[in-house]
């Protein structure tokens, strides 16, 4: 395995770091949380103008034509500053399925708008059946026209992240023959019951009552939902890696400056050992998401690796967040102190697209089926 970044990937990471750091003022985060839509429009526009939103979009549609490996580094940088934009939802949940399975008309309609920052996409992946092959509770009914046109959806997709902002949602749905496909649903006229999440962002229960949808019908014949979930798990693991790395850095800075008995508390073994464990956890989180990423982008079997990455993101991310709050003492309990936001984001992501325990169960099932990890 080769995790060495190419020059192009390093350049993308540096660009993303610059954009997010310019918009990383904690006070701005508080102001955005107090807003109605919890969306940093300034940051989203900056991401578009810098070309980051167009990274996976082909050049003919105004993008750079890069892949998951390049955009994963952007999610790490987002996690470090808690940039409040639906980034993985749009790029991984929306753009990548459009690229792989969408037809030319669907791609021409949506991809240029995403690259320009004029559209937000999201994906419904938090309400799936628990066993393989994964099922979907939303139902699809075909109309009279062939090729995916005239399709309508019925049912409810629960807890769709940033659906209140989205111009369209990629929705897994079960058709009349029992097959699960991916459908692109414009949100105009779709009912969205919006609520606040643990991380103070917004999600919606999206109710489809004969909503018009376009089947993403092109591309390779494969388990499309399984492919989509692997991309999502890897992206979320990358995002959590950035969150945890930044939280540990803040804890190291705080304990190096906070003195007790005339010395920094970072010199106390009880503190140093806890933070050393956190550092080890962040290293494990990074190497497991990179392994999943490497396998996915080189055509190797990646199903188990994606589960491992998401498991480490959920379990180790939670350990890191709690330890960081603990070593901050009373400051860690202050909900207005920046480190508290890292805990909230971690708690939310730990249960996004499957909890750590759920992913561990999936790994056990794969081992039982004879798959090597």
C-alpha positions, 0 to 999 in steps of 0.5 A: 500500500502506498499512502504517499500524496502526489504533488497535485494532492498536496496542492489541493490540501494546501488550498483547502487549508488556506480557505478553511483557515480564513473562515475558521474564526470560532465567533463566526461559528457561533453566529452561524449557529444562531442563524436560521439555516446554519449555513456558512454562505461566505465559506461556501462561496469561497470554496466555489471561487477557489475551485474546491467545489469543482474538484470532482466535477469534469472540466467540461462542466467547470471543474478539475476532474479529480477524484475521491482521493483528492477531495478526502483531504479537503474533508480533513481540513474542514474537520480541523476548523468545523466549517459549517457547509454541506461539503461531503454531502454535496461532493460525495453524496451528490456529485460522485453518484451523478458522475458514476451513474447519471446520464449526460442530461443529469450531469449537465443540469447539476454539475456546473451549478455545484462547481459554481457554488449555485447548488447544494446536494445531499444524500439520504443514507441514515435510514437503511435496513441493517443487513446486506444486501442493504435495502431502502424504505423509500419506494419507487414506482415507474411511470410510462416513460422508459429510461428512468423518466416518470419515476415517483417516490413514496415514503420518508427518508429520515434525518437527511443532513442539510436537506433544508438547503438542498436543491436535490437529494440522492435517495436510495429507493426500492423499485417494484421488482425489489431492486434498490436504485439511486434516484435524484430528487429535486426538492422543490415541493417536497415536504421537509420537517427540519430539526436541530442535530446534536452538532447544532446543524439541521437535518430533515425528515423528507416526505415523498408523496409521489415526488418526481425523481430521476433514476441514476441509470447509467454506469457500471452494473453493480450494487450501487448502494453498497458503492455509495455507502463505501464512499460516504463512510470513507469521507466521514472518516476523513472528516472525523480525522481532521476533527480529532487532530484539531481537538488534540492540538488544542488540548496540547496547547492548553495543557502546555500553557495551563500551570499547576504547582508552578509547572504546565499540567502537560508535564503530569504523567496522568495528563501526558499519557491520556494525550499520548493515547489520543495521538495514537488514536488519531494516527489509527484513524488516519491510516484506516481511512487512507487504507480505505481510500487507497483500496477504493481508488485503486480498484482493490476490495474495499468493503471491509476497509471502509467499515474499519475506517468508519468504526475507528472514526466513531470509536476512537473519535469519541474517546479523543473528544471525551479525553480532550474535554476532560483535560481542559477541566472546567473549560471543557465543560463550557459550551461557549468554549471552542473545544466543546464544538468538536465534541458535538461534531464527533458525537453526531458523526459517530452515528452518521451512516452507522454507529461504531457497533453497527460497523463492527457487526458488519465486519463480523458478518463479512468475516463469517462470509469468508472475506479477509480484512 
